[in-house]
Amino acid sequence: MFALRPERPATIEVAVEGQPLRVPEGASAAVAMLLAGIGRTTALSGAPRAPYCLMGVCFECLAEIDGVANQQACMVPARPGMRIRAQRGARRAGPA
């Protein structure tokens, strides 16, 4: 028999744009960005962008995670203490 469990899921703390945020354990870095209400902007026009497909296809969730740019945030599980920032500017090819 299926029963709903009223208890809240376990959470972990990450930092999004330098601000602490508690997210459900097992969430992706993209979910943390959505919960924080932040996203990246396009390099050409500055138009706001946000995670779209949440399965690694669209690249709209690019972020800097723990100091490494160009990460697909939807494909990176959030870890305690993770530092997440919205992608700034154009992606760079090759080593930084």
Secondary structure, 3 states (H helix, E strand, C coil): CCCCCCCCCCEEEEEECCEEEEEECCCEHHHHHHHHCCCCECCCCCCECCCCCCCCCCCCCEEEECCEEEEEHHHCECCCCCEEEECCCCCCCCCC
